[in-house]
Amino acid sequence: MENLDNPVWAALSGPQKNLSLRYARSARFDPAISAFAALEDPSDPLAWADLRSLLDEGETVILAAPGLVVPDGFGAEGLTPGLQLVGAGYHGAPAAEAEVLTGDDVAEVMDLVGRTRPGPFRERTVELGTYLGIRRGGKLVAMAGQRMRLPGYTEISAVCTDPEFRGAGLATRLIAAVTDEIRSRGDIPFLHAANTNTTAIRLYENLGFTVRTEVNFVAVTS
């Protein structure tokens, strides 16, 4: 499970290497796809120097790792303490009403993201993995998908529901459907949640996810 200690690096140096830009001990997703970047060893000053080579002056990326501390010379804002949860015993199930979201759905996806703010999301984020949505009256009202892929693990992300449709179990069905696909290729699902998002954490724990570790999310500016 050590890959989960530095999940973005494990993704960018592993299954999602084709979506990455890399310089020595640092890496980032293609900025059109995701704002996340990573260091091979977040405690290594040389890795931080390498990261600067990947960023334009004043550019901001998001790093995530347990105990992450940003050194002098970088701007740091928006520190969000979070939890990493793993669903080792959760298997999910298909959801007949869930449909695969594609590039043709980006406008609707970004509108839903703007109204629900599930976390960092860009117009090509749907290329990271399968994103599923549920519609009501032709309108996209709920979504969940797969973001980071590590050896043996896949992250569930962008779980969100339009406020008008909350309480109907849409998020639960989408998490189950996303997990079902993750399990079909032999991976274990995991996810992240802000410490303050107690409603989501309670939902994940009720489904069988367990807290593995604390994770700091930090917006870092070169």
MARMAR-512556 format. One line per 2 residues: for each residue x, y, z of N, C-alpha, C. Coordinates in steps of 0.05 Angstrom, whole numbers, plus 32768, in hexadecimal, padded with zeros to 4 digits. Layout:
X,Y,Z,X,Y,Z,X,Y,Z ~ ...;
END
This chain:
8010,7FE8,8000,8000,8000,8000,8011,8019,8000 ~ 802C,8016,7FFE,803D,802E,7FFF,8037,8042,7FE9;
802D,8039,7FD2,8026,804C,7FBD,8011,8060,7FC6 ~ 8000,8059,7FD9,7FEC,806B,7FE3,7FF7,8081,7FF4;
8011,807E,7FFD,801D,8094,800C,8024,80AC,7FFB ~ 8028,80A7,7FE1,802E,80BC,7FCE,801E,80B7,7FB4;
8004,80B9,7FB6,7FF3,80AF,7FA0,7FF7,80BC,7F85 ~ 7FFB,80D7,7F85,7FFE,80E5,7F6C,8017,80DC,7F5E;
802D,80D9,7F6D,8046,80D0,7F61,8043,80B3,7F56 ~ 8036,80A2,7F66,8032,8086,7F5D,8022,8085,7F43;
800E,8097,7F40,7FFF,8098,7F27,800F,80A2,7F10 ~ 801E,80B8,7F15,802D,80C5,7EFF,8045,80B6,7EF7;
8050,80A5,7F08,8067,8095,7F01,805F,8078,7EFA ~ 8045,8073,7EFB,803B,8058,7EF5,8025,8058,7EE0;
800D,804F,7EE6,7FF8,804B,7ED2,7FF0,8064,7EC2 ~ 7FF4,807C,7ECD,7FED,8095,7EBE,8005,80A5,7EB5;
801B,8097,7EB2,8034,80A4,7EA9,8030,80B1,7E8E ~ 801E,80A6,7E7D,801A,80B2,7E62,800C,80CD,7E64;
8000,80D4,7E7B,7FF2,80ED,7E7E,8003,8102,7E8D ~ 801D,80FB,7E91,802E,810B,7EA3,8043,811B,7E94;
804C,8130,7EA1,8065,813E,7E9A,8078,813A,7EB1 ~ 8091,8133,7EAB,80A3,812C,7EC1,80BE,8139,7EBE;
80C9,8141,7ED5,80E5,814B,7ED5,80F2,813F,7EEE ~ 8105,812D,7EE9,8115,8120,7EFF,8102,8115,7F15;
8103,8121,7F2D,80F4,8117,7F44,80D9,8124,7F47 ~ 80CF,8130,7F33,80B4,813D,7F34,80A4,8136,7F1C;
808A,8138,7F1E,8078,8132,7F08,805E,8141,7F0C ~ 804F,8144,7EF6,8035,8151,7EF7,8024,8145,7EE1;
800A,8147,7EE5,7FF8,8140,7ED0,7FF9,8156,7EBA ~ 7FF3,814F,7EA2,7FEE,8163,7E8D,7FDB,8177,7E99;
7FE2,8191,7E99,7FD2,81A5,7EA7,7FB5,81A8,7E9C ~ 7FB1,819F,7E83,7F96,81A0,7E78,7F84,818A,7E84;
7F91,8176,7E91,7F82,815F,7E9C,7F7F,8161,7EBA ~ 7F93,816A,7EC8,7F92,816B,7EE5,7FA6,817F,7EF0;
7F9F,818A,7F07,7FB1,819D,7F15,7FC5,818F,7F27 ~ 7FC4,8175,7F2A,7FD5,8167,7F3D,7FF1,8163,7F33;
8004,8166,7F46,8020,8160,7F41,802B,8150,7F58 ~ 8043,8146,7F56,804E,8135,7F6B,806C,8135,7F6B;
8077,812D,7F82,8094,812A,7F86,8099,810D,7F8E ~ 80AF,8103,7F84,80B7,80E7,7F8B,80BA,80E5,7FA9;
80C6,80F9,7FB5,80C9,80FA,7FD2,80C3,8117,7FDB ~ 80AC,811C,7FE7,80A5,8137,7FEE,80B7,8144,8003;
80C8,8134,8010,80DB,813F,8024,80F6,8146,8017 ~ 80F9,8142,7FFD,8113,8146,7FF0,8113,8162,7FE3;
8125,8174,7FEC,8126,818F,7FE0,812D,818F,7FC3 ~ 813C,817B,7FBA,8143,8179,7F9D,812A,8173,7F8C;
8118,8163,7F97,80FF,815D,7F89,80EE,8176,7F86 ~ 80EE,8187,7F9A,80DF,81A1,7F98,80EC,81B3,7F83;
8107,81B2,7F81,8114,81C2,7F6D,810D,81B7,7F51 ~ 810B,819D,7F4E,8103,8191,7F35,80E6,819A,7F2D;
80D5,819B,7F41,80B9,81A3,7F3B,80B8,81BF,7F2F ~ 80C9,81D1,7F39,80C9,81EC,7F2E,80CE,81EC,7F10;
80DE,81D9,7F06,80E4,81D7,7EEA,80CB,81CF,7ED9 ~ 80B7,81C4,7EE6,809F,81BC,7ED8,8089,81D2,7ED7;
808E,81E7,7EE7,8079,81FB,7EEA,8081,8216,7EDD ~ 806D,8223,7ED2,8071,823F,7EC9,8072,8251,7EE1;
807E,8268,7EDE,8080,827B,7EF4,8064,8282,7EFD ~ 805F,827F,7F17,8045,8286,7F22,802F,8271,7F1F;
8036,825A,7F13,8022,8245,7F0E,801D,8236,7F28 ~ 8004,822D,7F2B,7FFC,821E,7F43,7FF5,8202,7F3D;
7FFF,81EF,7F4D,7FF7,81D3,7F4A,7FEF,81C9,7F66 ~ 7FE3,81B2,7F67,7FDA,81A6,7F80,7FEA,818E,7F87;
7FF5,818C,7F9F,8003,8175,7FA8,7FF3,8168,7FBF ~ 7FF6,814E,7FC1,7FE7,813F,7FD6,7FF9,8128,7FE0;
7FFD,8128,7FFA,800C,8113,8007,8009,8116,8025 ~ 800C,8100,8034,800B,8102,8051,8022,8114,805B;
801C,8126,806E,8030,8136,807B,803F,8149,8068 ~ 8032,8151,8052,803F,8162,803E,8045,817D,8049;
805E,8186,8046,8067,81A0,804F,8075,81AE,8038 ~ 806C,81C6,8031,8077,81D5,801B,8090,81E6,8024;
80A7,81E3,8017,80BF,81F1,801F,80BE,820F,8017 ~ 80D0,821E,8023,80D3,823A,801B,80D9,823C,7FFE;
80D0,8251,7FF1,80D6,8255,7FD5,80BE,824F,7FC3 ~ 80A9,8242,7FCF,8090,823C,7FC1,807A,824A,7FD0;
8066,8254,7FC1,804E,825D,7FCE,803C,8246,7FD5 ~ 802F,8247,7FEB,801D,8231,7FF4,8003,823D,7FFE;
7FED,8234,7FF3,7FD3,823F,7FFC,7FBF,8229,7FFA ~ 7FA9,822C,8008,7F94,8218,8005,7F9A,81FD,8011;
7FAA,81FC,8026,7FB0,81E3,8033,7F96,81D6,803D ~ 7F90,81BE,8033,7F78,81B0,803B,7F7F,8195,8048;
7F7C,8193,8062,7F81,8178,806F,7F6B,8165,8066 ~ 7F73,814D,805E,7F5F,813A,8055,7F65,811E,805F;
7F53,810B,8057,7F56,80EF,805E,7F57,80DF,8045 ~ 7F67,80CA,8046,7F67,80B6,8031,7F59,809D,803B;
7F45,8094,802C,7F36,807D,8034,7F39,8067,801E ~ 7F3A,804E,8027,7F3D,8037,8015,7F26,8024,8018;
7F1C,801B,8001,7F05,8008,8001,7F0E,7FEC,7FFC ~ 7F20,7FE1,800D,7F2A,7FC6,8008,7F15,7FB1,8008;
7EFF,7FB6,8018,7EEA,7FA2,8019,7ED1,7FA9,800B ~ 7ED2,7FBE,7FFB,7EBA,7FC8,7FED,7EBC,7FC1,7FCF;
7EA7,7FB6,7FC4,7EA8,7FAC,7FA8,7E94,7FBB,7F95 ~ 7E81,7FC9,7F9F,7E6F,7FD8,7F8E,7E5C,7FC7,7F7E;
7E4F,7FD4,7F6B,7E3C,7FC6,7F59,7E35,7FD9,7F42 ~ 7E2E,7FCE,7F2B,7E27,7FDF,7F14,7E0E,7FF0,7F1A;
7E0C,8006,7F0C,7DF4,8017,7F0F,7DE9,801C,7EF3 ~ 7DD1,8011,7EED,7DC7,8012,7ED2,7DC2,802E,7EC8;
7DBC,8041,7EDA,7DB6,805C,7ED1,7DCF,806D,7ECD ~ 7DE6,8063,7ED6,7DFF,8072,7ED3,7E09,8071,7EB6;
7E11,8087,7EAB,7E1C,8088,7E90,7E38,8093,7E90 ~ 7E48,8089,7E7D,7E64,8092,7E7B,7E64,80AF,7E70;
7E73,80C0,7E7D,7E76,80DC,7E74,7E8F,80DE,7E63 ~ 7E8C,80ED,7E4D,7EA2,80F0,7E3A,7EA8,810D,7E35;
7EBA,8112,7E22,7EC0,812E,7E1B,7EA8,813D,7E12 ~ 7E94,8130,7E07,7E7B,813D,7DFE,7E6B,8148,7E16;
7E71,813E,7E2E,7E61,8146,7E45,7E70,815B,7E56 ~ 7E87,8164,7E4D,7E98,8175,7E5D,7E89,818E,7E67;
7E7A,819B,7E56,7E6C,81B4,7E5F,7E59,81AE,7E76 ~ 7E4A,8198,7E75,7E38,8191,7E8B,7E48,8189,7EA4;
7E5E,817A,7EA0,7E6E,8172,7EB6,7E7A,818A,7EC5 ~ 7E84,819D,7EB6,7E90,81B5,7EC2,7E7B,81C6,7ED0;
7E63,81C6,7EC6,7E4D,81D4,7ED3,7E46,81C7,7EEE ~ 7E45,81AC,7EEE,7E3F,819E,7F07,7E56,81A2,7F1B;
7E6F,81A1,7F12,7E86,81A5,7F23,7E85,81C1,7F2F ~ 7E7E,81D5,7F1E,7E7C,81F0,7F28,7E67,81F4,7F3E;
7E52,81E4,7F3C,7E3C,81E7,7F50,7E41,81D6,7F69 ~ 7E52,81C2,7F68,7E55,81B0,7F7F,7E71,81B0,7F8A;
7E85,81B9,7F7B,7EA1,81BC,7F84,7EAC,81A2,7F92 ~ 7EAE,818D,7F82,7EB8,8174,7F8E,7ED7,8172,7F90;
7EE4,8187,7F86,7F02,8187,7F87,7F0C,818F,7F6B ~ 7F27,818F,7F69,7F33,8199,7F4F,7F29,8189,7F37;
7F20,8197,7F23,7F15,818A,7F0B,7F1A,819D,7EF3 ~ 7F24,8191,7EDE,7F29,81A1,7EC5,7F1B,8194,7EAE;
7F1A,81A3,7E98,7F09,819A,7E81,7F11,817F,7E76 ~ 7F2B,8176,7E79,7F33,815C,7E6F,7F37,8148,7E85;
7F2E,814E,7E9D,7F31,813B,7EB3,7F23,8121,7EAE ~ 7F0E,8121,7E9E,7EFF,8108,7E98,7F11,80F4,7E89;
7F28,80FD,7E7E,7F3A,80EB,7E71,7F4A,80D9,7E84 ~ 7F49,80E0,7E9E,7F59,80D1,7EB2,7F4E,80B4,7EB5;
7F34,80B1,7EB2,7F27,8097,7EB6,7F0A,8099,7EB0 ~ 7EFB,8084,7EB6,7EDF,8084,7EB1,7ED0,8096,7EC5;
7EC1,80A9,7EBB,7EAF,80BA,7ECB,7E92,80B3,7EC4 ~ 7E82,80AE,7ED9,7E67,80A7,7ED5,7E54,80BD,7EDF;
7E3D,80C0,7ED2,7E2A,80D4,7EDA,7E0E,80C9,7EDB ~ 7DFD,80D6,7EEA,7DE0,80D0,7EEA,7DD1,80E9,7EE3;
7DBD,80E6,7ED2,7DAD,80FD,7EC9,7D91,80FB,7ED4 ~ 7D85,8112,7ED7,7D69,8114,7EDE,7D5D,8129,7ECC;
7D48,8121,7EBD,7D3C,8133,7EA9,7D50,813D,7E94 ~ 7D63,812B,7E8E,7D77,8132,7E7A,7D8F,8143,7E85;
7D8D,814A,7E9E,7DA2,815B,7EAA,7DB5,814A,7EBB ~ 7DCF,814F,7EB8,7DE3,8141,7EC8,7DE1,814B,7EE5;
7DDB,8139,7EF8,7DD7,8142,7F13,7DEA,8134,7F27 ~ 7DF8,8120,7F1E,7E0B,8112,7F30,7E21,8105,7F20;
7E39,8103,7F2D,7E50,80F9,7F1E,7E64,80ED,7F32 ~ 7E73,80DA,7F28,7E8B,80CF,7F36,7E9D,80C2,7F22;
7EB6,80C1,7F28,7EC8,80B5,7F14,7EE2,80AC,7F1F ~ 7EF4,80A5,7F0D,7F0F,809A,7F15,7F24,80AF,7F0D;
7F34,80B6,7F21,7F49,80CB,7F1C,7F64,80BE,7F1C ~ 7F71,80BB,7F32,7F8D,80B0,7F32,7F8C,8091,7F32;
7F9E,8086,7F21,7FA1,8069,7F20,7FBE,8063,7F28 ~ 7FC0,8052,7F3D,7FDA,8049,7F47,7FDC,802B,7F42;
7FF3,801F,7F45,7FF4,8002,7F43,7FE3,7FF5,7F59 ~ 7FCE,7FE8,7F50,7FBC,7FDA,7F62,7FA5,7FEA,7F6E;
7FA5,8004,7F69,7F90,8015,7F75,7F86,802A,7F61 ~ 7F6D,8032,7F64,7F62,8047,7F54,7F52,805A,7F66;
7F56,8074,7F63,7F48,8087,7F73,7F2C,808F,7F68 ~ 7F19,808F,7F79,7EFE,8099,7F73,7EFE,80B7,7F79;
7EF4,80C7,7F66,7EF5,80E4,7F69,7EDD,80F1,7F5D ~ 7EDB,810B,7F62,7EC6,811C,7F57,7EAA,8111,7F5D;
7EA6,8107,7F76,7E8C,80FD,7F7E,7E7C,8116,7F85 ~ 7E67,811B,7F76,7E57,8133,7F7B,7E3A,8130,7F71;
7E28,813E,7F7F,7E0C,813D,7F78,7E00,8159,7F7A ~ 7DF1,8160,7F66,7DE3,817A,7F66,7DD3,817C,7F81;
7DD5,8193,7F8E,7DC7,8196,7FA8,7DA9,818F,7FA7 ~ 7D9C,8194,7F90,7D80,818E,7F8E,7D79,8170,7F8E;
7D8E,8160,7F8A,7D89,8143,7F87,7D98,8132,7F9C ~ 7DA2,8140,7FB1,7DAF,8131,7FC6,7D9B,8122,7FD8;
7DA5,810D,7FE4,7D94,80FD,7FF6,7D86,80E6,7FE8 ~ 7D8A,80E3,7FCE,7D7D,80CE,7FBE,7D8F,80B6,7FB9;
7DA8,80B7,7FC4,7DBA,80A0,7FC1,7DC9,80A0,7FA7 ~ 7DC9,80B6,7F98,7DD6,80B6,7F7E,7DF5,80B2,7F81;
7E01,80C0,7F94,7E1E,80BD,7F98,7E25,80A0,7FA0 ~ 7E15,8094,7FB1,7E1A,8078,7FB9,7E19,8066,7FA1;
7E06,8069,7F8F,7E04,8058,7F77,7E1B,805D,7F64 ~ 7E24,8076,7F62,7E3A,807B,7F50,7E55,8071,7F5B;
7E59,8074,7F75,7E71,8068,7F82,7E72,804A,7F7E ~ 7E5B,803D,7F81,7E59,8020,7F7D,7E60,8019,7F60;
7E55,8028,7F4D,7E5A,8022,7F31,7E78,8027,7F29 ~ 7E83,803C,7F33,7EA0,8042,7F2E,7EB1,802C,7F3A;
7EAA,8024,7F53,7EB9,800F,7F60,7EB7,7FF5,7F51 ~ 7EA0,7FEF,7F47,7E9C,7FD6,7F38,7EAF,7FD4,7F20;
7EB3,7FEA,7F12,7EC6,7FEA,7EFC,7EE3,7FE8,7F06 ~ 7EE9,7FF6,7F1B,7F04,7FF5,7F27,7F0B,7FD8,7F2E;
7EF8,7FCB,7F3C,7EFC,7FAF,7F44,7EFE,7F9C,7F2D ~ 7EF1,7FA3,7F16,7EF1,7F91,7EFF,7F0D,7F8D,7EF3;
7F1F,7FA0,7EF8,7F3A,7F9D,7EEE,7F4E,7F96,7F05 ~ 7F43,7F90,7F1C,7F53,7F86,7F32,7F5E,7F9B,7F45;
7F56,7FB4,7F42,7F60,7FC9,7F53,7F4E,7FCC,7F6C ~ 7F59,7FDA,7F80,7F4B,7FE1,7F99,7F44,7FFE,7F98;
7F2B,8006,7F9F,7F24,8023,7F9E,7F2F,8031,7FB7 ~ 7F36,804A,7FB2,7F3C,805C,7FC9,7F33,8078,7FC2;
7F32,8089,7FD5,7F28,80A5,7FD0,7F33,80B7,7FE5 ~ 7F2F,80D1,7FE0,7F37,80E6,7FF3,7F1F,80F8,7FF9;
7F20,8102,8011,7F0B,8115,801A,7F17,8129,802D ~ 7F0E,8142,802B,7F17,8157,803E,7F0D,814F,805A;
7F1D,8155,806E,7F16,814F,808A,7EFA,815A,8091 ~ 7EF4,8171,8085,7EDB,817F,808C,7EC3,8174,807E;
7EC7,8163,806B,7EB0,8158,805C,7EA6,813F,806A ~ 7E9B,8143,8081,7E92,812C,8092,7E7C,811C,8086;
7E6B,8129,8076,7E55,811B,8069,7E5F,8106,8056 ~ 7E73,810E,8045,7E7E,80FB,8032,7E8E,80E5,8040;
7E9D,80EC,8055,7EAC,80D8,8063,7E9A,80C3,8070 ~ 7E84,80CD,807B,7E70,80BA,8086,7E65,80A7,8071;
7E5F,80B2,8059,7E55,80A2,8043,7E69,808C,803C ~ 7E82,8094,8038,7E97,8081,8030,7E9B,806C,8046;
7E9B,8074,805F,7E9E,8060,8074,7E87,804D,8075 ~ 7E6F,8057,8070,7E57,8045,8070,7E58,8031,805A;
7E66,8038,8044,7E69,8025,802E,7E7F,8011,8033 ~ 7E90,8016,8046,7EA5,8002,804D,7EC1,800D,8049;
7EC4,8026,8041,7EDF,8032,803F,7EE9,8038,805B ~ 7F03,8035,805F,7F0F,803B,8079,7F25,8050,8075;
7F29,8060,8089,7F3D,8075,8088,7F59,8068,808B ~ 7F6A,806E,8078,7F85,8063,8078,7F99,8077,8084;
7F97,8090,807B,7FAA,80A4,8085,7FA0,80C0,8080 ~ 7FAC,80D3,808C,7FA7,80EF,8087,7FB8,80F8,806F;
7FAD,810B,805F,7FBB,8115,8048,7FB8,8133,8047 ~ 7FCD,8141,8041,7FCC,815E,803D,7FCA,8164,801F;
7FB7,8175,8018,7FB5,817F,7FFD,7FBD,819D,7FFD ~ 7FD1,81A4,7FED,7FDB,81BF,7FED,7FDD,81CA,7FD1;
7FD4,81E2,7FCD,7FD7,81F0,7FB3,7FF3,81FE,7FB5 ~ 8005,81F7,7FA3,8020,8200,7FA4,8025,8211,7F8B;
8031,8229,7F8F,8037,823B,7F79,8055,823F,7F76 ~ 805F,823E,7F5D,807B,8241,7F59,8084,825D,7F5D;
END
